Amino acid sequence: MCIRDRYEAGGGDAAAQMVRNVEPWARRLHGLVVGPGLGRDAPVLAGAAALLTLAARELALPVVVDADGLFLVANEPDLVRGLPNVALVPNAPEFARLRAAVCPEAPPPPPGEGDDASLARRGREVSEVARALGGVTVVSKGRVDVISDGASTIAVDEASSPRRCGGLGDLLSGSLGVLWVHAHRAEGQFVHAGAPPRLWAAYGACVAARRSGAAAFAAKRRAMTAPDLIEAIGPVFAEFEDGTGWAQ
């Protein structure tokens, strides 16, 4: 029985039932990643919206939203508006849908622009969306990843795998979920290069995902799949450590 059928069979408000089932252990979480594998069934999305509100707004947990969670946010931007503890991780089509939802008057990208102009435009657009959402951090994935909270913007252009197999984005959002928790614990303690810890957490997750992809491709070439990145991510994270087991 799928989630939708199970909750509909129980009668009543499916979203409320999901929250009642999840709330006891949600209060014990350090952070949450919402979206990968979620699907788009209406009762499931309603439950996810209620859980997102509980985690991000009521409990103030660090939350990362990806995949079908972005479909939900594009349809209901107020779910995350004004929440600096939320990070959105859209690919190009997901970002376009999100931008159309929160910046409806924004013009479409001009045709035929060069790489430098394209990157500058993306930086402006990502910052614009982050500001429209009230300081949510947006991690716009692409050949170059662009990260902004509306006040500061960072680009990540390290080499990655030329093979784009399914599951790479899940590794990025999962890695960010871990670093996002640490960043919010460090919030207010330091500012590096003019950007808060949460932006550098997103930067670190993008770098880790890219380096893991490059390492997995070097080992497996065109046979590489997402689990190969999981094997590579441990050594990649070790590169960030300072020799004591702590990340630099």
Secondary structure, 3 states (H helix, E strand, C coil): CCHHHHHHHCCCCHHHHHHHHHHHHHCCCCCEEECCCCCCCHHHHHHHHHHHHHHHHHCCCCEEECCHHHHHHHHCHHHCCCCCCEEECCCHHHHHHHHHHHCCCCCCCCCCCCHHHHHHHHHHHHHHHHHHCCCCEEEECCCCEEEECCCCEEEECCCCCCCCCCCHHHHHHHHHHHHHHHHHHHCCCCCECCECHHHHHHHHHHHHHHHHHHHHHHHHHHHCCHHHHHHHHHHHHHCCECCCCCEC
